[in-house]
Amino acid sequence: MTKEQGLGVQSAPDRKTAYVILGGPDDAQNFAKAGEILRNGGVVGFPTETVYGLGASVYCEEAIEQVFRAKGRPNDNPLIAHIADMDGLEQLVSVMPETARKLAEAYWPGPMTLVLPKLPLVPDAVTAGLDTVGVRMPSDPNARAMLREAKVPVAAPSANRSGKPSPTRAQHVWQDMDGRIDMILDGGQCACGLESTVIDCSGDGIVILRPGYITAKMIEDATGIVPTIGYGKDLGGSTPRAPGMKYRHYAPKGKLYLATGEGSLEEQCKAIADAYDSNFAHGSKCVILVTEQDKGFFGEREQILIGNLDDLSTIAHSVFKAFRDCDTKGYDLIYMRCVPEEGVGAAIMNRVVKASAGTV
């Protein structure tokens, strides 16, 4: 571990990674093999409906350490335990509050993580020493088939090198993890494209620690309680209670700059175009991430279409892929307009602000 950054060891590739494309007649055999790898202390990259995960048995601290090594992830950043069904809670959680039960009934399986009081047998390596554990039941059928075969809860962060954009395709996992893990299961493109909503139900009230597809309104509808917003706060040197709260995340290699959302559409686009032109004239390779609403403002400037403001899920679905495409094409500077922080827009802005280097 590097003392300066508190990062997990930056391991070099040291193993052969099996790559399996799902959707064929050998799926049952492939899931069984993945489950065997997990039970025996290996690490598997696997699809979920949110992003691809990097899985290890909750009970194998050596495998958990390999996850941190493979990612170069700070080990004071807790992992999320994935379960196949409600029976998995009995292996992880000491108390299931009524608010958590209502949320689970409403939104599991699905893109929601509940932070709950943990059992003593859950290793500190998974929870970063906290007395709580984040638990999720994914809805992706491939993830659930693998979890059933694993027969243990599987701790899994996103399957990318720490700080890079989260992977929404197996090819992204291969780019970051080939030679660092034992197997990658290719289940195609993730349906959501953003990580799960993380909801703390371990104390009084309900606190959203990370926004996602399960919105504050949906939480209130299920529980009758208006949740507190617990993200976007300065935690200083404390241990974060959920992934994505403390460190810079999701970032492309190039610097991402955001138009703040102030002023008219035309004014925001002009600010981006002026910044693009100035930096392009000085030799920077620039690109603009555009929506259907603003793509006509930028003429012949380099652009990547990321979706439609009338359906923010299209942007959530593609923004991490756009960041990866920017890396592949070697853009130095990336520009994007903010999106409305309504519904899943709050999650989009949470990710892009953490990835950004400033505003224009």
N, C-alpha and C positions, 0 to 999 in steps of 0.2 A: 504494500500500500504506500502511495506517495504521501508523505506527511503534509506537503504544501496544499494539496487539493483534496485529501481524504478520499481518493479514488480507489476503486478496486484495482488489483494488479492488472496491468495492460498485457495480457497474455498473448504470445505468438501462437499461430495455428499449430496444433500438436496432434490432430487426429483426423481420421477419414470421415467425412460427413456423407451419409447416405441421403439421397434426394428421391422422394417418392411422389409421383403425381397421382392424386386420388381421383375417384370416379370410375374405376374399372372393376373387373371381377376379383382382383386380389385385395380389395379394401379391407376385408375382415382380417386377412393375414397381416396386412400392414399395420392396422390398429393394434393387433396383438403384439407385434414386434415393438411398436412404440411403447406400449404399456410395459413390456418386459424391460426395455431400456430404462424407463423411468423407475420401476421398482428396484432395478439393480444399480441405481446411482448415476445414470446417464442424463443427458440434457437433450430435449427435443424442441425444435421450432414447429409450431402448429397454428393453424388458422382459427380465428374466432370471428364473430360478426363485427367486432370493433377493429382491432388490428391483430397482426400475428404476435403470438406469445412465445416466450422462451422458457420452457417448462422443466421443472425438476421436482422430485418428491419432497413434499413439505418436511418429511422426517429425516432426510439425508443431508446433513450439514455439509458434507464434502461436495455433493451435487449443487447445493445452494451457492457454495463458494465458487464453483465453476461458472455458474450463471453470472456472478459479479465479475469474475475474471474475463469471461467472454465479452461482456458488455463494457468493461472498464467503468462500472457503475459505482457511485459512492455507496458504501455499505451501511450508512445511516439512513438510507432511503428504503422504506419498507416495501415488501413484495405483496402481491395479491394471491390468495389461495383460491384455486378453481376447483369446483366440485361438480359432479355429474347429476346429483339429485339432493333432496333435502336431507337424506340420511348422512350426507357428508358433513353437515353441520355438527353432528355428534362427535366428530373427530377433531373439531377445531374450537368450538364456541362453548363458553361456560353458561351464558345467559342469552336468551333470545327475547328482547323486549317486545312488547305488543306493537310498537310502531314499526319495528323491523319485520315482524311477522306480516303485518299488513302490506308493507312494501314488497316483501318476497312473494306474497300471494298475487299481487298486482303485476309485478314486472319481472319475475324470474320464471323461466330462463330468459335472459336478456341483458342489455348493456348497462348493468347496475352493480356496483360493489357496495356492500354494507360493512361498515367498521363496527365490530362487536367485541365484547370482552372475551379474551382468549383463554383456552385451557392451558395449564402449566406445561403440557407435553409439546406444545407448539414452540419450536426453537426460537430463541432470540434472533438468530440469523435471518429468519423470515420477517420478523416484526420490528427489526432494528431496536430491540430491547423494550419496546412498548408493551403495555398490558392489554393491547387490543390487536385484532387481526382483521384485515380486509378480506372479504369472501365474495366470490362471484360465481354464478351458475350461467355459463355461456349458452346461447341458443343455437350457435352454429352446430349442425349435426355431426360434422367431422370432429370438432372439439369434444363433443359429448361422447362420441364413440371411443375416442382415445382415452378420455377420463374413466369411462366404465372399464376399459381394459387395464388401466393403470391400477385401479383398486385402492388408490391412495389419493388424498388431495394433492394437487399440483400447484406449487408456487410458480408464478410466471409474471415477469415484467414484459414489456414490449420487446420484440426480438431484433433490436437494432443496437449498434454501438451507442454508448451513452452520449446524449446531446444531439444525435442525428435525428432526422425525421423518422417518425414511427413507420414501420413497414405495413403496407396494405396489400402486398403481393408477395408470394413466396420468393420471387426473384430478388426482392429487396433483402430478404433474410439471407439468401445465398451470398449476396454482395458483401454483407457485413459479417456473416458467421461461418462461411465455408472454412473447414479445418478447425473450428473452435468448439463445435458441438457434434453430437452423434448422428442426428437425423433431422431432416426437414420434411414435413408433410405439406404438399402443395394442394391446397383446397380452392385455388382460384382467388379472385379479388374479394376483399372483405366487404360486407354489405354496408356497414356504417362508415368506416374510415376514420373515426375518432375514438379515443379510449373511453372507457365506461365512466358514467357518473359515479363519484365516490361520495357516499352519504354516511356520516358518523351518527350512529344510533346508540353509542355506548354510554352516554350520559343523559342529562336532562335535555329535552328538546331534540331537534334534528338539525344537523349542520351539513351543508354541502361543502365538501372539501375540494372537489374537482367537478366542474360542470361537464355535462355530456348530453346524450339523447333523452335521458330521463330528466325532465325539467322541474323547476321549482313548482310550477303549477300542477304537474303530474303528481309530485310528492304530496302536495296539499290535497289533491283530489283523493288520493289513496288513504291518507291518514287524518285529514281534518286539521293538520298542523302546518302553519307557515314556516318553512325552513329558514334557518339563519345562513347567510353567505359566509363561508369560512375560508375562501380562497382569495388571492390577491392581496394578502397581508404579509408584512415583513416578519418572518420568523426568526431573523437573526441567526444565532448559532444553534437553535433548538433542533431536535429531531422532528422532521415532518411527520404528520399523522397519516399522510397518503402520498403516493407517488406523484411527482410533477409539481410539488408545492414549493420546493426550495431552490433548485438549481435551474440553470438555463437549459431548456429542452427544445426538441423538435426542429432544430435550426438547420437550414441548408448551409453549404460551405460559403456561398456568397452572402453578402450583407443584405438583409431584408429591411426595407423602409416602408412605413405605412403613412398614407394620407389620413389625417386624424379624424375625418368625418365632419369637421367643421366647414361651413360654407356650402355652396351649391355643388351639384354634381360637376358642373363645368369648372368651378373654381378648384375643386379637388383634382380633377383630371389635368388641369393646367399646371398645378403645382408638381404633379408627377412628371408631366411632359417636360417641364423646365428643368427639373433635377436630372432626368434621363439625358436630355440634350447636352447639358453642361458636362456631365460626367462622361458621356459618350465622346464628346469633343476632346476630352483629355485622355482617351484611350481605354476607358473601361468598357467591358462587355456587359450590356444592360438588357433587362427584360422586364415586362410588365405583366403581372397576373391580372387578367381581366375577367369581367362577367359579361353576360349578354347585354347588360344595360350600358356598359361603358366602353365596349370594345371598339365602337365606331369613332372614339375621340382621339385615337393615337396614331392614325395614319399607317405609315410603313414601319413604325418602330416594332422591335421584337416583342411578341406577345405570346402568352399561354392562357388559353381559356380554362377557367376553373369552375364555371357553373352559372347559375341564374339566381339573382337576388329574390325573385318571386318564389323560389324553392331552395331555401338555405341548405337543405340536406344534400343538394347536388354539389355545393361547395365543400361541405363537411366530407363528402365522399371522395373528393379529388385533391384537396389541398396538400396532403402529405405526398401524394404522387407527384404533384407539381413541384414541390420542393426537391424531390429526388431527380426529377427531370432537369431542374436547374443545375443540380450537381453534375449530372451526366454531360450537359452541354457547356459547363464551365463558365456560367455567368458570374461576374464579379458583384454586380448590384442588381437587386430585385425590388420591384415596387408593387404596391398593392393598396387598394382602398379598403378601409374598414367596412365591416358589414354590420347591420343592425344587431344589437345584442338582445334579440328576442328569440325565445325557444332555443334551438340548437345554435343560434348565432352567438350566444354567450360562450358556448364551448369553443366555437371557431375562434373567437377573439381571444379567449384564454390561451389557446395554442399559439396563434400568430404573434401575440404580444410577447410571449416568452421566447419566441424564435427571432424577434426583431432586434435590429441594432439601433433603431431610432425612428423619427418621423420626418416627413417632408411638409 
